[in-house]
Structure formats: structure tokens, C-alpha cells
Amino acid sequence: MPGTLYVCATPIGNLEDITLRALRVLREVDLIVGEDSRHTRKLLSHYDIHTPFAPSLYQGVEEARVEGVLRVLREGKDVALVCDAGTPLISDPGYPLVRACLAEGIKVVPVPGASAFLAALVASGLPPDRFLFLGYLPRKSGPRKKVLESLSELPYTAILYESPHRVLSTLEELARLFPRRPLVLARELTKVYEEFIHGTAEEVFAEVKRRGGVKGELVLLIAPADLKEKEEPEPEPMRKRFRELLDCGFSPGEAVKKVAEEFGIPRREAYRIVHGLAEN
């Protein structure tokens, strides 16, 4: 009879953020597999866990090493899957192994715990009832821009992970697309320098630019399009801008889209206002 694969969440920073169940599982399984030994060995040492650990599932070799883990499970041994921090598979390795286990009828058991994007969401002050988790944005500028533009009229909170090397350009693009949309940038969650930067897209971009960037693990949360935004624009400037765009040769639909982008409001709201004003 094959063993069981336990998908174990580990702390995202503070080593106390691990469940009693996860500690028991990590002690009782025959093997722990994960990414970087520097992270996991620190956790195992802290809790005096001596289960064999194989740092074999990391980006670039993950697919090729699934078979080795399957052999262990086929022998009837139990395996715990971990990642460097948080819940495996969530923007981390593990999916090919879980998929392969299920295909072979090997039992997969979740051991829930810490997750950076959920920790950020519940402390952000943004609506938590419905949300879209995007993980990391595409590296190339074209696809990244397309994803960000798709958030323009999203009716629920959007959450994404971002690299310190790219966060300033991402915030700049968001400030251009919808400058008055509330954002929250969470950094170093559960760690010594944990911080939440609140404001509109324009304000958060300005603050991060003033600092010359930010370091650490980052979670970016974007408010729903229908959330009341700070400093709602007056109708008169919108009407003026709409007429200017029409005079420049824009079609009514293109002009409405442009007004929505420039004033940082949902397109349907811009249409309602401009259409109403245009009829007067």
C-alpha cells in the first residue's frame, strides 16, 4: 500500500507561525521534500526535528525529480511536501508532484497554515469577501501591462506578489491606469520590519519612489473597481475632457475609455456621467 503525501504549510517569517499538526507530521513522516535547505533546515533545527530532508523540488528540476519522490511513496513511506515559506503550490513548487500522486491513486492530505497573501488580505482593510489571487505578474512588460489593464473594472480585490526589483514600475503603471484606486503594499509580513503602505495608487507609487524602492517579500493588494475612491472627480472637468477628445477625433467610446483612465474611475461610471452630461 502506498504512503501518503502531506502538503504542509510552513511559516512565512515568524517561526512561531506553524501549527501543532504540522510539527507532528514533520516528525512522523519518513521524508521531507522541499526547495532550499537553508530555509527548511532552519525550521527543522528550531523545533528539533530530525526527519531526513531532501531539497529536491525547486524551479528548473522539479518535473524531473517527481519520479524519485513517487518511488518513496510507492514503497509505503509517508512524505511531507514543504516550500521555503508559506503554503506549497501557491506561487511555489509542488503542483507536478501532487498531480502525479493523484494520477496514481496516492493519497494527498493538506496540512494548512500560513499564507502570505491571506495574511495581507485580512489586515489590509480592503474587501475580503471576494478576491482574485494573481501570484507573480509576467516578467515581460507587454503581458504585465495587459494583466494590469484587466484589473480596471474588476469588481473584487486583486492580490499579487511582486519583486522589489519590479514593484516601482508596477506601481507606476497602476498609478497611470487608475490613480485614485486604493492600494495596499504589504512587506515583510510576520517579520521584524512588517509594514503596510496604504493610499491611492498615485500615493503609494509616490511613497515608494520617495524611498528609492522597498526591499523584502511584497504583497500588493488592489481595491475593487466599485469601491468608493478617494477624492472623486468633479463632473465638469470630465465633461470638458470628453469634449476635447471628441474634438481631437476620438470616437465617443474611445473618449469615454480615455476619460475613465485619466480620472481613475470605472469605465461604466465614466460612461454614465459623460452620457448624462452629453444629453444636457
C-alpha positions as CSV (number, residue, x, y, z in Angstrom):
1,M,0.0,0.0,0.0
2,P,1.5,3.4,-1.0
3,G,2.3,6.1,1.6
4,T,0.7,9.5,2.0
5,L,1.8,12.9,0.7
6,Y,1.2,15.6,3.2
7,V,1.2,19.1,1.8
8,C,2.5,21.1,4.9
9,A,2.3,24.9,5.2
10,T,5.3,26.4,7.0
11,P,5.9,29.9,8.5
12,I,6.3,32.9,6.1
13,G,8.7,34.6,8.5
14,N,8.0,34.2,12.2
15,L,8.9,30.6,13.1
16,E,6.0,30.5,15.7
17,D,3.5,30.6,12.8
18,I,3.3,26.8,12.4
19,T,0.6,24.5,13.6
20,L,0.9,21.7,16.1
21,R,-0.3,19.3,13.5
22,A,2.4,20.4,11.0
23,L,5.1,19.8,13.6
24,R,3.7,16.3,14.4
25,V,3.5,15.4,10.7
26,L,7.1,16.7,10.0
27,R,8.3,14.5,12.9
28,E,6.4,11.4,11.9
29,V,6.9,11.2,8.1
30,D,9.7,9.2,6.5
31,L,10.9,12.0,4.3
32,I,10.5,15.8,3.9
33,V,10.9,17.3,0.4
34,G,11.1,21.0,-0.4
35,E,13.1,23.7,-2.0
36,D,16.1,25.4,-0.3
37,S,17.8,23.7,2.6
38,R,18.8,27.0,4.1
39,H,15.1,27.8,4.9
40,T,13.7,24.4,5.8
41,R,16.7,23.2,7.9
42,K,16.5,26.4,10.0
43,L,12.8,25.5,10.8
44,L,13.6,21.8,11.5
45,S,16.5,22.7,13.7
46,H,14.4,25.2,15.6
47,Y,11.9,22.6,16.5
48,D,14.4,19.8,16.9
49,I,13.1,17.7,14.0
50,H,15.5,15.2,12.6
51,T,13.4,13.7,9.7
52,P,15.5,13.3,6.6
53,F,15.1,16.3,4.3
54,A,15.7,16.3,0.5
55,P,15.9,19.8,-1.1
56,S,15.0,18.4,-4.5
57,L,11.9,20.2,-5.6
58,Y,12.9,23.6,-6.9
59,Q,12.3,25.6,-10.1
60,G,14.1,24.1,-13.0
61,V,14.4,20.5,-11.8
62,E,11.0,19.9,-10.2
63,E,9.5,17.9,-13.0
64,A,12.5,15.7,-13.4
65,R,12.6,14.8,-9.7
66,V,8.9,13.9,-9.2
67,E,9.6,10.3,-10.0
68,G,12.1,10.0,-7.2
69,V,9.5,11.1,-4.7
70,L,6.9,8.8,-6.2
71,R,9.2,5.8,-5.7
72,V,9.4,6.6,-2.0
73,L,5.6,6.8,-1.7
74,R,5.1,3.6,-3.7
75,E,7.3,1.8,-1.1
76,G,4.7,2.7,1.5
77,K,6.6,5.6,3.1
78,D,5.0,8.9,4.0
79,V,6.3,12.2,2.6
80,A,5.8,15.8,3.7
81,L,6.0,18.4,1.0
82,V,7.0,21.9,2.1
83,C,8.2,25.1,0.4
84,D,10.6,27.8,1.6
85,A,7.8,29.8,3.3
86,G,4.0,29.5,3.4
87,T,1.8,27.0,1.6
88,P,3.3,24.8,-1.1
89,L,2.0,25.2,-4.7
90,I,0.9,28.8,-4.0
91,S,3.4,30.5,-6.3
92,D,5.8,27.8,-5.2
93,P,6.8,24.3,-6.4
94,G,4.7,21.2,-5.7
95,Y,1.9,21.1,-8.3
96,P,3.6,18.4,-10.6
97,L,4.1,16.1,-7.6
98,V,0.5,16.5,-6.3
99,R,-0.9,15.9,-9.8
100,A,1.3,12.8,-10.2
101,C,0.3,11.4,-6.9
102,L,-3.4,11.8,-7.6
103,A,-3.0,10.2,-11.0
104,E,-1.5,7.1,-9.3
105,G,-4.1,7.0,-6.5
106,I,-1.7,8.1,-3.8
107,K,-3.4,10.0,-1.0
108,V,-2.7,13.7,-0.7
109,V,-3.5,15.3,2.6
110,P,-3.4,19.1,3.2
111,V,-1.9,20.4,6.4
112,P,-3.0,24.1,6.3
113,G,-1.2,27.1,7.8
114,A,0.5,30.3,6.9
115,S,-0.1,32.0,3.5
116,A,1.3,35.5,2.7
117,F,-1.5,36.7,0.5
118,L,-4.2,35.7,3.1
119,A,-2.3,37.4,5.9
120,A,-2.0,40.5,3.8
121,L,-5.7,40.5,2.8
122,V,-7.1,40.2,6.3
123,A,-5.0,43.1,7.6
124,S,-5.3,45.3,4.5
125,G,-8.7,46.9,5.2
126,L,-9.8,46.0,1.6
127,P,-12.9,43.9,1.0
128,P,-12.1,40.2,1.8
129,D,-15.4,38.6,0.8
130,R,-14.3,38.1,-2.9
131,F,-10.8,38.3,-4.3
132,L,-8.6,37.3,-7.2
133,F,-5.1,36.0,-6.5
134,L,-2.8,36.6,-9.4
135,G,0.5,35.3,-8.0
136,Y,3.5,36.9,-9.7
137,L,3.0,39.1,-12.8
138,P,4.6,38.2,-16.1
139,R,8.2,39.3,-16.4
140,K,7.8,40.9,-19.9
141,S,6.4,44.4,-20.0
142,G,3.7,43.7,-22.6
143,P,2.0,40.8,-20.8
144,R,2.4,42.6,-17.5
145,K,0.7,45.7,-18.8
146,K,-2.2,43.5,-20.2
147,V,-2.8,41.9,-16.8
148,L,-2.8,45.2,-15.0
149,E,-5.2,46.7,-17.5
150,S,-7.6,43.8,-17.0
151,L,-8.0,45.0,-13.4
152,S,-9.5,48.3,-14.4
153,E,-13.1,47.1,-13.9
154,L,-12.6,44.1,-11.6
155,P,-15.4,44.1,-9.0
156,Y,-13.3,42.4,-6.2
157,T,-10.0,42.8,-4.5
158,A,-7.0,41.7,-6.6
159,I,-3.9,40.4,-4.9
160,L,-0.5,39.7,-6.4
161,Y,3.1,39.1,-5.4
162,E,5.8,41.4,-6.6
163,S,9.6,41.5,-6.7
164,P,11.4,44.5,-5.1
165,H,13.2,45.0,-8.5
166,R,9.9,45.5,-10.4
167,V,7.5,46.9,-7.8
168,L,8.2,50.6,-8.7
169,S,7.4,50.0,-12.4
170,T,4.3,48.1,-11.4
171,L,3.1,50.9,-9.1
172,E,3.9,53.5,-11.8
173,E,1.7,51.6,-14.3
174,L,-1.1,51.3,-11.7
175,A,-0.9,55.0,-10.9
176,R,-1.3,55.7,-14.6
177,L,-4.2,53.3,-15.1
178,F,-6.3,54.3,-12.1
179,P,-4.5,56.9,-9.9
180,R,-7.3,57.2,-7.3
181,R,-7.8,53.4,-6.7
182,P,-7.0,52.4,-3.1
183,L,-3.9,50.2,-2.9
184,V,-2.1,48.4,0.0
185,L,1.5,47.3,-0.3
186,A,2.4,44.8,2.4
187,R,6.0,43.9,3.0
188,E,8.0,41.6,5.3
189,L,4.8,40.0,6.8
190,T,5.3,38.5,10.3
191,K,8.9,39.7,10.3
192,V,10.6,42.4,12.3
193,Y,10.1,45.1,9.6
194,E,6.5,44.2,8.8
195,E,4.8,47.2,7.1
196,F,1.6,48.1,5.3
197,I,1.7,51.1,3.0
198,H,-1.9,52.4,2.4
199,G,-3.1,55.0,-0.1
200,T,-4.3,55.6,-3.6
201,A,-2.3,54.1,-6.5
202,E,-0.8,57.6,-7.0
203,E,0.1,58.0,-3.4
204,V,1.6,54.5,-2.9
205,F,3.7,55.0,-6.0
206,A,4.9,58.4,-4.8
207,E,5.9,57.0,-1.4
208,V,7.8,54.0,-2.8
209,K,9.5,56.3,-5.3
210,R,10.5,58.7,-2.5
211,R,12.1,55.9,-0.6
212,G,14.0,54.8,-3.7
213,G,12.2,51.4,-3.7
214,V,11.4,48.9,-1.0
215,K,13.0,45.6,0.0
216,G,11.7,42.3,1.2
217,E,8.8,40.0,0.4
218,L,6.0,42.0,-1.1
219,V,2.2,41.6,-1.5
220,L,0.3,44.2,-3.5
221,L,-3.5,44.5,-3.0
222,I,-5.7,46.5,-5.3
223,A,-9.2,47.6,-4.3
224,P,-12.3,46.6,-6.3
225,A,-13.3,49.0,-9.1
226,D,-16.6,49.7,-7.5
227,L,-15.1,50.7,-4.1
228,K,-15.7,54.4,-3.5
229,E,-12.4,56.1,-4.3
230,K,-10.7,59.0,-2.6
231,E,-11.4,62.5,-4.0
232,E,-13.9,61.6,-6.6
233,P,-13.5,63.8,-9.7
234,E,-16.0,66.6,-10.4
235,P,-18.3,66.1,-13.4
236,E,-17.3,69.4,-15.1
237,P,-13.6,68.6,-15.8
238,M,-14.8,65.2,-17.1
239,R,-17.2,66.9,-19.4
240,K,-14.5,69.2,-20.6
241,R,-12.0,66.5,-21.2
242,F,-14.6,64.4,-23.0
243,R,-15.4,67.2,-25.4
244,E,-11.7,67.8,-26.0
245,L,-11.2,64.2,-27.0
246,L,-14.2,64.3,-29.4
247,D,-12.7,67.5,-31.0
248,C,-9.4,65.6,-31.4
249,G,-11.2,62.9,-33.4
250,F,-11.8,60.2,-30.8
251,S,-15.0,58.2,-31.1
252,P,-17.4,58.6,-28.2
253,G,-16.5,55.1,-27.0
254,E,-12.8,55.8,-27.2
255,A,-13.2,59.1,-25.4
256,V,-15.1,57.5,-22.6
257,K,-12.4,54.9,-22.1
258,K,-9.8,57.7,-22.1
259,V,-11.7,59.7,-19.6
260,A,-12.1,56.7,-17.3
261,E,-8.3,56.0,-17.4
262,E,-7.3,59.7,-16.8
263,F,-9.8,60.2,-13.9
264,G,-9.2,56.8,-12.4
265,I,-12.8,55.6,-12.3
266,P,-14.5,52.5,-13.8
267,R,-15.4,52.9,-17.5
268,R,-19.1,52.2,-16.7
269,E,-19.1,55.1,-14.3
270,A,-17.4,57.4,-16.7
271,Y,-19.9,56.4,-19.4
272,R,-22.9,57.2,-17.1
273,I,-21.6,60.6,-16.1
274,V,-20.4,61.6,-19.6
275,H,-23.5,60.2,-21.3
276,G,-25.8,62.1,-18.9
277,L,-23.9,65.3,-19.4
278,A,-23.8,64.9,-23.1
279,E,-27.5,64.7,-23.2
280,N,-27.9,68.1,-21.5
